[in-house]
Amino acid sequence: MRGRKLPEGWPKGRPLAISVSVMLEGWTDDSAPGLGPMGNPLKAGVLDTQACSWAEYGPKVGAWRLLDILAAHDVGAVFYTSGILAERYPELMRGIAGAGHAVAAHGWSQNIVPAYQTADEERRDLDHCMAAIEQGAGARPSGWLSPRCTPSSRTSELLAGAGFRWHADYFDDDLPYRHTTKAGSITAVPFTMEVNDMPLYVRYGSQPETFTRILERIVGNWPRLGRPAACLDITVHAHIFGRPMGALEFANSLEVARRYGDWAWLTDHCALAGIFAD
């Protein structure tokens, strides 16, 4: 894969593509996020109502704040959205699409992982998710990211057959590439985890400013790596960095990316998939 010619549409002389993604995640009524801010899991079989309330901040408040920051910086993003939230919050879907951002599918619910499903279950939830997003956002989603980024062995084939253009459950390359399935080909878009609020802030307990510091360390030192062409993600969750302390770092991260415009450029997975489509 090394030394591949970059397609038309990739800015010449700017090897680092920085994609902006917002995770808009929901859970079924009988489930809750596995990790919450209290950090002390309840007994098995007990619904974590605190974590449920914490997660609801995303569609109610956090997503709207992130939309404002994106507008202030004139930056586009992909909102990876759980179908259950698209169904529950149609006004938010219209707001995201109306602001010019792509709404991609992030499964029906975050507690339903494709790797655990049968083929019929996965196909049913995929159709359900697509329909909810199309109803709310006014367009069928063209991209997909599985809950926990954990697809089944058949997910790519189901997506290609359903007309999806890109699939972001890939961690094996620095650049997008065409992935062939029995149902046709789809663009595999790499998903990077270095600048992601979930592991940095929730799982590892880092201070919010660690998010921006890591981004600047990578982007600012990119020429030291020989300036290879690659993709890097800025990823925030609406229920985590949609809150004031995280939203400030999200704004800072966009400013950092712009600061190194001599070799880096801001984009999103939808745009990247488009230039790697052939």
GUZASE-969200 format. One line per 3 residues: number of its first residue (from 1); their letters; for each residue x negated, z negated, y negated of N, C-alpha, C, CB. Coordinates in pm, whole numbers. Glycine has a CB too. Layout:
# residues N
NUM	A	X:Z:Y:X:Z:Y:X:Z:Y:X:Z:Y ~ ...
***
This chain:
# residues 278
1	MRG	-81:0:120:0:0:0:-85:0:-127:92:-119:0 ~ -210:-45:-115:-297:-52:-232:-322:87:-289:-429:-119:-195 ~ -321:95:-421:-352:221:-485:-236:319:-494:-463:286:-415
4	RKL	-112:274:-464:2:365:-474:19:413:-617:131:295:-426 ~ 57:538:-631:85:593:-763:214:535:-816:92:747:-758 ~ 211:488:-940:331:431:-1001:427:542:-1039:295:346:-1124
7	PEG	558:518:-1023:656:622:-1053:675:641:-1203:789:589:-987 ~ 738:752:-1238:778:775:-1376:873:663:-1418:845:915:-1393 ~ 857:617:-1539:940:507:-1585:864:377:-1595:1056:489:-1495
10	WPK	751:367:-1524:664:250:-1539:572:276:-1658:580:223:-1407 ~ 571:188:-1761:491:213:-1881:342:227:-1850:510:99:-1981 ~ 282:332:-1899:140:357:-1875:55:252:-1945:101:497:-1923
13	GRP	-48:207:-1876:-140:109:-1931:-90:-33:-1931:-173:147:-2067 ~ 28:-57:-1872:85:-192:-1868:118:-225:-1722:213:-204:-1960 ~ 23:-282:-1649:37:-296:-1504:128:-406:-1456:-94:-316:-1446
16	LAI	162:-503:-1542:238:-619:-1495:383:-612:-1543:172:-750:-1544 ~ 474:-597:-1448:617:-595:-1477:672:-736:-1459:693:-494:-1385 ~ 731:-791:-1563:786:-927:-1559:938:-917:-1560:734:-1013:-1678
19	SVS	1000:-948:-1448:1146:-938:-1434:1213:-1071:-1466:1184:-893:-1292 ~ 1326:-1064:-1532:1402:-1183:-1570:1528:-1191:-1483:1439:-1180:-1721 ~ 1544:-1305:-1416:1660:-1325:-1328:1723:-1460:-1356:1619:-1315:-1180
22	VML	1857:-1462:-1359:1934:-1585:-1373:2016:-1603:-1246:2025:-1582:-1500 ~ 2001:-1716:-1180:2077:-1747:-1060:2203:-1823:-1099:1991:-1830:-960 ~ 2315:-1767:-1064:2446:-1825:-1096:2512:-1859:-963:2536:-1726:-1182
25	EGW	2493:-1983:-920:2521:-2020:-781:2641:-2114:-768:2399:-2084:-719 ~ 2719:-2092:-662:2834:-2176:-633:2839:-2214:-487:2962:-2107:-673 ~ 2917:-2317:-457:2933:-2369:-323:3081:-2381:-289:2863:-2506:-309
28	TDD	3115:-2374:-163:3253:-2395:-122:3292:-2541:-149:3274:-2360:28 ~ 3422:-2568:-152:3471:-2701:-191:3424:-2812:-98:3620:-2700:-196 ~ 3388:-2778:24:3346:-2880:120:3194:-2893:129:3403:-2848:256
31	SAP	3122:-2834:30:2976:-2835:37:2917:-2863:-101:2924:-2701:92 ~ 2787:-2894:-102:2717:-2926:-227:2573:-2879:-216:2723:-3078:-258 ~ 2504:-2864:-329:2361:-2829:-321:2284:-2928:-233:2299:-2825:-462
34	GLG	2189:-2875:-159:2110:-2961:-71:2016:-3054:-146:2030:-2877:24 ~ 1975:-3011:-266:1889:-3093:-350:1959:-3115:-484:1750:-3026:-371 ~ 1972:-3238:-523:2030:-3270:-652:1935:-3357:-733:2164:-3341:-635
37	PMG	1967:-3384:-859:1875:-3458:-945:1855:-3603:-906:1922:-3452:-1084 ~ 1947:-3662:-827:1929:-3802:-788:1818:-3818:-685:2060:-3857:-734 ~ 1793:-3712:-607:1679:-3714:-515:1695:-3802:-393:1560:-3756:-588
40	NPL	1814:-3855:-367:1835:-3939:-249:1956:-3889:-172:1853:-4090:-290 ~ 1934:-3806:-69:2044:-3746:6:2138:-3852:64:1990:-3659:119 ~ 2267:-3820:67:2365:-3909:127:2364:-3895:280:2506:-3879:72
43	KAG	2438:-3982:346:2448:-3975:491:2510:-3842:532:2532:-4093:545 ~ 2473:-3795:649:2528:-3670:702:2680:-3678:709:2470:-3639:842 ~ 2747:-3573:666:2892:-3567:670:2961:-3619:547:2940:-3642:786
46	VLD	2884:-3672:449:2943:-3724:325:2920:-3622:214:2881:-3863:287 ~ 3026:-3581:146:3014:-3482:40:2947:-3545:-82:3152:-3426:2 ~ 2843:-3481:-132:2768:-3530:-248:2840:-3484:-374:2619:-3479:-247
49	TQA	2933:-3564:-422:3014:-3524:-537:2931:-3516:-665:3128:-3622:-557 ~ 2824:-3596:-674:2736:-3587:-792:2669:-3452:-797:2631:-3699:-789 ~ 2618:-3404:-682:2554:-3273:-677:2653:-3161:-706:2489:-3251:-540
52	CSW	2778:-3179:-660:2882:-3079:-689:2903:-3067:-840:3015:-3116:-619 ~ 2914:-3180:-907:2936:-3180:-1052:2816:-3122:-1124:2964:-3321:-1102 ~ 2696:-3157:-1078:2571:-3104:-1135:2569:-2952:-1128:2448:-3164:-1061
55	AEY	2610:-2895:-1014:2608:-2750:-996:2709:-2680:-1085:2635:-2716:-852 ~ 2824:-2746:-1112:2928:-2683:-1192:2887:-2663:-1338:3054:-2766:-1186 ~ 2782:-2729:-1380:2732:-2710:-1516:2692:-2565:-1538:2613:-2804:-1544
58	GPK	2644:-2500:-1433:2594:-2363:-1446:2695:-2266:-1503:2549:-2313:-1313 ~ 2809:-2246:-1436:2906:-2151:-1490:2981:-2202:-1613:3005:-2115:-1383 ~ 2996:-2334:-1626:3071:-2388:-1739:2992:-2386:-1870:3114:-2529:-1709
61	VGA	2863:-2416:-1863:2782:-2432:-1985:2650:-2354:-1979:2753:-2579:-2008 ~ 2574:-2375:-1872:2437:-2323:-1866:2426:-2173:-1881:2376:-2363:-1739 ~ 2512:-2098:-1812:2504:-1952:-1819:2527:-1902:-1961:2605:-1889:-1724
64	WRL	2621:-1966:-2031:2649:-1924:-2169:2528:-1950:-2259:2773:-1998:-2223 ~ 2461:-2063:-2238:2342:-2091:-2320:2231:-1989:-2291:2291:-2234:-2293 ~ 2212:-1955:-2165:2110:-1857:-2129:2144:-1719:-2185:2094:-1850:-1977
67	LDI	2272:-1685:-2187:2313:-1559:-2249:2276:-1556:-2397:2464:-1539:-2232 ~ 2295:-1668:-2465:2258:-1674:-2607:2109:-1654:-2627:2302:-1807:-2667 ~ 2028:-1715:-2540:1883:-1701:-2553:1839:-1559:-2525:1811:-1798:-2458
70	LAA	1897:-1497:-2425:1863:-1357:-2394:1900:-1267:-2512:1936:-1310:-2267 ~ 2015:-1293:-2572:2056:-1211:-2687:1962:-1232:-2805:2200:-1245:-2728 ~ 1921:-1355:-2829:1832:-1383:-2941:1696:-1316:-2925:1814:-1533:-2956
73	HDV	1653:-1297:-2800:1523:-1234:-2774:1536:-1087:-2736:1451:-1309:-2663 ~ 1660:-1035:-2734:1686:-895:-2700:1624:-859:-2565:1630:-801:-2810 ~ 1654:-939:-2464:1600:-922:-2329:1715:-907:-2231:1509:-1042:-2289
76	GAV	1702:-813:-2140:1800:-795:-2034:1762:-872:-1910:1816:-648:-2001 ~ 1861:-907:-1829:1837:-983:-1707:1935:-940:-1599:1849:-1136:-1733 ~ 1904:-978:-1477:2000:-969:-1366:2055:-1108:-1341:1933:-910:-1237
79	FYT	2187:-1120:-1337:2253:-1245:-1301:2294:-1236:-1155:2377:-1273:-1394 ~ 2218:-1302:-1068:2251:-1305:-926:2363:-1408:-908:2125:-1340:-838 ~ 2480:-1360:-866:2602:-1440:-874:2668:-1459:-738:2699:-1376:-969
82	SGI	2700:-1583:-706:2779:-1611:-586:2920:-1555:-605:2783:-1764:-557 ~ 2971:-1491:-502:3105:-1434:-510:3211:-1537:-545:3140:-1368:-381 ~ 3194:-1659:-495:3293:-1763:-520:3300:-1798:-668:3260:-1887:-440
85	LAE	3185:-1789:-740:3186:-1813:-885:3244:-1695:-961:3045:-1844:-935 ~ 3217:-1574:-912:3276:-1456:-977:3428:-1465:-972:3228:-1326:-910 ~ 3480:-1515:-861:3625:-1529:-847:3679:-1640:-936:3661:-1557:-701
88	RYP	3604:-1749:-950:3651:-1864:-1026:3633:-1849:-1177:3579:-1988:-979 ~ 3535:-1770:-1219:3502:-1761:-1361:3498:-1615:-1409:3367:-1828:-1387 ~ 3611:-1547:-1408:3614:-1406:-1449:3573:-1386:-1595:3752:-1349:-1427
91	ELM	3603:-1482:-1682:3563:-1468:-1823:3411:-1465:-1836:3621:-1583:-1907 ~ 3344:-1547:-1758:3197:-1546:-1761:3144:-1412:-1710:3140:-1662:-1676 ~ 3204:-1358:-1606:3161:-1228:-1554:3175:-1121:-1662:3243:-1189:-1429
94	RGI	3285:-1124:-1733:3306:-1027:-1840:3203:-1047:-1952:3449:-1037:-1897 ~ 3170:-1172:-1981:3070:-1200:-2084:2933:-1150:-2047:3064:-1347:-2110 ~ 2894:-1165:-1922:2763:-1118:-1876:2757:-966:-1880:2734:-1169:-1732
97	AGA	2857:-902:-1821:2859:-756:-1819:2872:-699:-1960:2974:-705:-1731 ~ 2953:-763:-2043:2971:-716:-2180:2846:-725:-2264:3081:-792:-2246 ~ 2756:-817:-2228:2629:-830:-2299:2524:-732:-2247:2577:-972:-2286
100	GHA	2560:-651:-2148:2470:-548:-2098:2381:-589:-1983:2386:-502:-2207 ~ 2406:-705:-1924:2325:-751:-1812:2385:-706:-1679:2311:-904:-1815 ~ 2302:-689:-1579:2349:-652:-1446:2397:-777:-1373:2237:-581:-1366
103	VAA	2508:-763:-1303:2558:-870:-1216:2532:-827:-1071:2711:-899:-1241 ~ 2441:-895:-1005:2408:-864:-866:2471:-969:-775:2254:-858:-845 ~ 2480:-939:-647:2544:-1027:-550:2443:-1127:-493:2608:-946:-437
106	HGW	2488:-1252:-483:2403:-1360:-429:2476:-1431:-316:2364:-1460:-541 ~ 2545:-1350:-234:2622:-1407:-124:2756:-1459:-172:2544:-1518:-57 ~ 2841:-1499:-77:2969:-1555:-116:2952:-1698:-168:3068:-1553:2
109	SQN	2877:-1780:-96:2854:-1918:-135:2714:-1959:-88:2963:-2013:-75 ~ 2651:-2050:-161:2514:-2085:-130:2498:-2166:-2:2455:-2160:-243 ~ 2605:-2223:50:2596:-2295:176:2620:-2204:296:2695:-2408:178
112	IVP	2641:-2074:271:2662:-1978:380:2541:-1884:384:2796:-1897:360 ~ 2454:-1904:481:2328:-1830:490:2342:-1718:593:2211:-1926:528 ~ 2313:-1593:554:2332:-1481:646:2260:-1497:780:2285:-1356:582
115	AYQ	2144:-1562:781:2068:-1578:905:2145:-1657:1010:1935:-1647:877 ~ 2245:-1736:967:2325:-1815:1060:2452:-1743:1105:2361:-1946:997 ~ 2486:-1631:1041:2615:-1569:1064:2615:-1467:1177:2662:-1504:940
118	TAD	2733:-1445:1233:2750:-1332:1323:2763:-1205:1239:2875:-1351:1414 ~ 2755:-1091:1302:2767:-964:1230:2902:-955:1159:2750:-845:1326 ~ 3010:-995:1226:3143:-988:1165:3155:-1083:1047:3251:-1019:1268
121	EER	3101:-1203:1061:3105:-1299:950:3028:-1249:829:3050:-1433:995 ~ 2911:-1194:855:2829:-1145:744:2896:-1027:674:2690:-1105:794 ~ 2950:-936:750:3017:-819:692:3140:-862:611:3059:-720:804
124	RDL	3215:-959:660:3332:-1008:589:3295:-1071:455:3408:-1109:675 ~ 3192:-1157:456:3151:-1225:333:3088:-1128:234:3054:-1338:364 ~ 3017:-1028:285:2960:-925:197:3071:-851:124:2873:-827:278
127	DHC	3174:-809:198:3286:-738:136:3360:-827:36:3384:-688:243 ~ 3378:-953:71:3448:-1047:-15:3370:-1067:-146:3466:-1181:58 ~ 3239:-1082:-134:3152:-1100:-251:3156:-978:-342:3008:-1129:-208
130	MAA	3143:-860:-284:3146:-737:-362:3277:-724:-439:3126:-616:-272 ~ 3387:-753:-372:3518:-737:-436:3536:-835:-552:3630:-758:-333 ~ 3490:-959:-534:3505:-1059:-639:3423:-1023:-762:3464:-1198:-588
133	IEQ	3300:-975:-741:3215:-937:-854:3271:-814:-924:3071:-911:-807 ~ 3317:-716:-847:3373:-596:-908:3497:-631:-990:3409:-491:-800 ~ 3580:-720:-939:3700:-760:-1011:3665:-832:-1141:3788:-850:-924
136	GAG	3563:-920:-1136:3528:-998:-1253:3445:-923:-1355:3456:-1119:-1212 ~ 3343:-850:-1306:3247:-784:-1396:3285:-641:-1430:3111:-786:-1334 ~ 3379:-584:-1355:3422:-448:-1383:3340:-341:-1318:3422:-427:-1527
139	ARP	3246:-379:-1231:3163:-280:-1161:3114:-341:-1031:3043:-235:-1250 ~ 3098:-256:-930:3044:-302:-803:2899:-342:-820:3058:-194:-694 ~ 2855:-448:-756:2713:-486:-764:2626:-385:-691:2691:-627:-707
142	SGW	2510:-355:-748:2419:-261:-683:2300:-330:-620:2370:-159:-784 ~ 2284:-462:-645:2173:-536:-589:2218:-662:-519:2074:-570:-697 ~ 2131:-715:-433:2166:-830:-349:2045:-921:-333:2216:-783:-211
145	LSP	2072:-1052:-333:1976:-1155:-295:2052:-1257:-212:1908:-1222:-420 ~ 2005:-1284:-92:2077:-1375:-3:2064:-1520:-49:2026:-1361:139 ~ 2162:-1604:-18:2142:-1748:-36:2016:-1793:37:2266:-1826:15
148	RCT	1937:-1875:-32:1807:-1920:19:1709:-1803:41:1826:-1996:150 ~ 1742:-1688:-10:1659:-1568:11:1634:-1545:160:1525:-1580:-64 ~ 1734:-1578:241:1716:-1574:387:1821:-1484:450:1725:-1716:447
151	PSS	1792:-1354:459:1887:-1260:520:1886:-1271:672:1855:-1117:478 ~ 1978:-1203:734:1972:-1186:879:1890:-1061:908:2115:-1174:941 ~ 1869:-1032:1034:1795:-911:1072:1875:-785:1043:1758:-916:1219
154	RTS	2005:-798:1015:2090:-680:991:2130:-664:844:2215:-688:1076 ~ 2089:-758:757:2139:-756:620:2108:-626:547:2081:-872:543 ~ 1983:-580:555:1946:-458:483:2030:-339:529:1798:-427:504
157	ELL	2056:-330:658:2136:-220:710:2279:-228:658:2136:-220:863 ~ 2336:-350:655:2471:-367:602:2476:-330:454:2518:-511:622 ~ 2375:-370:379:2372:-339:236:2361:-189:212:2256:-411:169
160	AGA	2271:-123:286:2256:22:270:2386:93:303:2142:75:359 ~ 2451:49:408:2577:110:447:2689:88:347:2619:59:580 ~ 2680:-24:273:2782:-57:175:2754:5:38:2794:-207:161
163	GFR	2642:78:26:2613:146:-99:2526:70:-197:2738:181:-164 ~ 2468:-42:-156:2378:-115:-245:2251:-32:-269:2342:-255:-186 ~ 2194:-44:-389:2071:29:-423:1946:-53:-400:2075:75:-566
166	WHA	1956:-186:-414:1835:-266:-395:1866:-400:-329:1767:-290:-528 ~ 1761:-456:-271:1770:-578:-192:1644:-660:-223:1783:-547:-36 ~ 1661:-782:-274:1548:-860:-326:1499:-969:-231:1585:-922:-456
169	DYF	1538:-966:-104:1490:-1067:-8:1355:-1029:52:1594:-1087:103 ~ 1261:-989:-31:1132:-942:20:1018:-1016:-50:1117:-790:-1 ~ 920:-1055:30:807:-1133:-19:674:-1076:29:821:-1279:27
172	DDD	674:-951:74:558:-895:143:480:-791:63:602:-833:271 ~ 508:-779:-69:437:-679:-148:442:-719:-294:499:-538:-127 ~ 356:-658:-374:356:-680:-519:445:-581:-592:215:-672:-574
175	LPY	484:-472:-524:562:-366:-587:684:-331:-502:474:-241:-610 ~ 791:-281:-564:905:-234:-486:866:-117:-396:1020:-193:-579 ~ 942:-99:-290:919:14:-200:1050:49:-131:807:-19:-95
178	RHT	1055:166:-72:1176:209:-1:1175:154:141:1186:364:1 ~ 1284:91:178:1299:33:311:1405:113:385:1338:-119:303 ~ 1372:162:503:1461:247:580:1537:167:685:1382:360:647
181	TKA	1668:190:691:1752:127:793:1831:237:866:1848:21:730 ~ 1901:200:970:1983:297:1043:2098:350:957:2039:233:1170 ~ 2134:274:854:2244:316:767:2196:386:641:2328:197:728
184	GSI	2065:410:631:2009:473:513:1900:386:453:2118:499:409 ~ 1843:430:342:1733:355:281:1783:275:160:1620:451:239 ~ 1706:174:126:1738:85:15:1606:43:-48:1822:-40:63
187	TAV	1606:13:-179:1483:-28:-244:1461:-178:-222:1487:5:-394 ~ 1348:-209:-162:1307:-349:-143:1234:-395:-269:1216:-366:-16 ~ 1290:-492:-339:1231:-543:-462:1168:-679:-432:1338:-555:-575
190	PFT	1037:-696:-456:974:-825:-426:1026:-936:-516:823:-814:-440 ~ 1043:-1052:-455:1090:-1171:-528:977:-1273:-528:1221:-1231:-463 ~ 925:-1305:-646:812:-1398:-654:861:-1537:-693:707:-1347:-756
193	MEV	791:-1640:-646:837:-1778:-661:751:-1862:-755:841:-1843:-528 ~ 644:-1805:-812:552:-1886:-892:617:-1943:-1018:432:-1803:-930 ~ 710:-1868:-1078:773:-1912:-1203:923:-1920:-1178:740:-1812:-1322
196	NDM	963:-2029:-1112:1100:-2047:-1067:1134:-2196:-1085:1119:-2001:-917 ~ 1242:-2224:-1159:1274:-2363:-1190:1313:-2447:-1068:1383:-2368:-1288 ~ 1368:-2384:-964:1411:-2463:-848:1294:-2532:-779:1484:-2373:-749
199	PLY	1192:-2459:-734:1081:-2532:-672:1001:-2616:-771:988:-2435:-604 ~ 975:-2562:-890:887:-2633:-983:949:-2762:-1034:852:-2543:-1100 ~ 1075:-2757:-1074:1136:-2872:-1139:1212:-2961:-1040:1230:-2824:-1248
202	VRY	1294:-2901:-954:1377:-2980:-864:1298:-3025:-741:1498:-2901:-820 ~ 1232:-2932:-674:1166:-2968:-548:1035:-3044:-571:1138:-2842:-466 ~ 954:-2998:-667:823:-3059:-688:821:-3163:-799:722:-2952:-718
205	GSQ	926:-3172:-879:934:-3272:-983:841:-3248:-1100:905:-3403:-926 ~ 804:-3124:-1126:715:-3093:-1237:788:-3109:-1370:658:-2951:-1223 ~ 713:-3133:-1478:771:-3135:-1610:820:-2994:-1646:669:-3186:-1715
208	PET	927:-2981:-1725:981:-2849:-1758:877:-2753:-1815:1093:-2864:-1857 ~ 785:-2803:-1897:686:-2715:-1960:587:-2655:-1859:610:-2791:-2065 ~ 585:-2708:-1736:501:-2649:-1631:543:-2505:-1606:510:-2730:-1501
211	FTR	671:-2478:-1618:727:-2344:-1598:655:-2243:-1687:878:-2343:-1627 ~ 649:-2272:-1816:587:-2179:-1912:436:-2179:-1898:625:-2216:-2054 ~ 379:-2296:-1867:233:-2304:-1854:182:-2218:-1739:190:-2448:-1833
214	ILE	253:-2221:-1626:213:-2138:-1512:227:-1990:-1545:296:-2172:-1388 ~ 339:-1955:-1611:357:-1816:-1650:242:-1769:-1739:492:-1797:-1722 ~ 208:-1846:-1840:102:-1803:-1931:-33:-1797:-1860:94:-1896:-2050
217	RIV	-56:-1886:-1767:-182:-1883:-1692:-195:-1753:-1612:-193:-2005:-1598 ~ -84:-1712:-1549:-87:-1589:-1469:-99:-1466:-1560:39:-1578:-1381 ~ -8:-1456:-1657:-2:-1336:-1740:-126:-1324:-1829:126:-1337:-1827
220	GNW	-167:-1435:-1889:-282:-1430:-1978:-412:-1397:-1908:-296:-1560:-2048 ~ -421:-1429:-1780:-544:-1403:-1704:-536:-1279:-1617:-576:-1522:-1617 ~ -429:-1201:-1634:-411:-1085:-1546:-532:-989:-1548:-286:-1009:-1586
223	PRL	-594:-963:-1662:-711:-873:-1659:-825:-924:-1572:-761:-852:-1798 ~ -834:-1054:-1549:-940:-1108:-1464:-923:-1067:-1318:-944:-1259:-1474 ~ -801:-1027:-1280:-774:-982:-1143:-799:-833:-1127:-631:-1015:-1104
226	GRP	-843:-767:-1232:-867:-624:-1226:-750:-541:-1272:-903:-586:-1089 ~ -650:-605:-1330:-531:-536:-1381:-458:-454:-1274:-571:-446:-1495 ~ -434:-509:-1154:-356:-434:-1056:-210:-426:-1099:-366:-499:-916
229	AAC	-142:-320:-1057:0:-309:-1084:76:-405:-993:50:-163:-1064 ~ 168:-482:-1051:241:-582:-973:365:-625:-1047:152:-704:-942 ~ 452:-696:-975:573:-753:-1032:562:-905:-1031:698:-707:-953
232	LDI	618:-967:-1133:623:-1112:-1145:761:-1148:-1198:509:-1167:-1239 ~ 819:-1256:-1145:954:-1294:-1184:955:-1419:-1271:1039:-1316:-1062 ~ 1040:-1416:-1373:1084:-1537:-1444:1224:-1565:-1392:1082:-1518:-1603
235	TVH	1240:-1677:-1318:1367:-1705:-1253:1418:-1843:-1294:1353:-1696:-1099 ~ 1540:-1847:-1346:1603:-1974:-1380:1742:-1980:-1317:1612:-1992:-1534 ~ 1785:-2102:-1287:1919:-2126:-1235:2005:-2181:-1348:1916:-2225:-1114
238	AHI	2125:-2129:-1361:2210:-2169:-1474:2242:-2317:-1473:2339:-2090:-1472 ~ 2247:-2380:-1354:2278:-2523:-1348:2154:-2611:-1361:2348:-2554:-1218 ~ 2036:-2549:-1368:1912:-2626:-1382:1852:-2602:-1520:1810:-2589:-1271
241	FGR	1796:-2482:-1542:1735:-2454:-1672:1834:-2400:-1774:1622:-2357:-1655 ~ 1963:-2401:-1739:2064:-2375:-1841:2086:-2497:-1929:2194:-2333:-1776 ~ 2032:-2611:-1890:2039:-2733:-1970:1934:-2728:-2080:2020:-2859:-1881
244	PMG	1953:-2808:-2188:1864:-2795:-2304:1715:-2799:-2274:1896:-2903:-2400 ~ 1670:-2894:-2191:1526:-2906:-2167:1470:-2781:-2098:1496:-3030:-2082 ~ 1547:-2722:-2008:1501:-2603:-1939:1520:-2477:-2020:1572:-2589:-1810
247	ALE	1629:-2472:-2098:1656:-2354:-2179:1546:-2333:-2283:1792:-2368:-2249 ~ 1492:-2441:-2335:1380:-2428:-2429:1260:-2361:-2362:1340:-2566:-2483 ~ 1233:-2399:-2237:1121:-2337:-2166:1151:-2192:-2129:1086:-2418:-2040
250	FAN	1277:-2164:-2101:1315:-2025:-2075:1286:-1940:-2199:1464:-2015:-2036 ~ 1327:-1988:-2316:1298:-1916:-2440:1147:-1902:-2461:1362:-1988:-2561 ~ 1073:-2009:-2435:927:-2004:-2449:866:-1901:-2355:865:-2141:-2423
253	SLE	920:-1893:-2233:865:-1799:-2134:882:-1654:-2178:930:-1821:-1997 ~ 996:-1623:-2240:1017:-1487:-2289:920:-1454:-2401:1162:-1469:-2338 ~ 891:-1552:-2485:794:-1532:-2593:654:-1514:-2538:797:-1650:-2691
256	VAR	620:-1587:-2432:489:-1569:-2368:475:-1428:-2313:469:-1673:-2255 ~ 578:-1382:-2243:572:-1247:-2185:551:-1142:-2293:700:-1216:-2107 ~ 618:-1158:-2405:602:-1061:-2515:463:-1070:-2579:711:-1085:-2622
259	RYG	403:-1188:-2575:272:-1209:-2639:163:-1125:-2573:234:-1358:-2632 ~ 182:-1093:-2445:80:-1018:-2372:125:-875:-2346:46:-1088:-2240 ~ 188:-818:-2445:242:-683:-2432:139:-574:-2414:323:-651:-2550
262	DWA	11:-604:-2432:-91:-503:-2409:-98:-463:-2263:-227:-553:-2456 ~ -62:-553:-2173:-66:-518:-2031:59:-563:-1953:-189:-579:-1967 ~ 152:-634:-2017:272:-680:-1949:396:-627:-2019:276:-834:-1943
265	WLT	505:-611:-1945:630:-565:-2003:747:-635:-1935:643:-411:-1991 ~ 851:-663:-2012:970:-730:-1962:1069:-630:-1906:1035:-813:-2072 ~ 1126:-665:-1791:1223:-578:-1726:1315:-665:-1641:1152:-468:-1639
268	DHC	1386:-606:-1547:1466:-682:-1451:1471:-604:-1320:1610:-709:-1506 ~ 1522:-666:-1216:1522:-604:-1084:1604:-476:-1078:1573:-701:-981 ~ 1711:-472:-1154:1796:-353:-1153:1719:-234:-1210:1925:-377:-1235
271	ALA	1650:-254:-1322:1572:-146:-1382:1456:-105:-1291:1518:-190:-1520 ~ 1388:-203:-1232:1278:-172:-1142:1325:-91:-1021:1209:-300:-1096 ~ 1437:-133:-965:1491:-59:-850:1522:85:-887:1617:-127:-797
274	GIF	1565:105:-1009:1597:240:-1054:1477:331:-1056:1658:237:-1188 ~ 1363:280:-1103:1246:369:-1113:1175:386:-978:1147:314:-1217 ~ 1207:300:-881:1151:315:-746:1252:372:-648:1100:181:-695
277	AD	1359:429:-698:1469:472:-610:1430:589:-522:1589:510:-693 ~ 1338:673:-565:1306:793:-486:1179:773:-404:1289:915:-578
***
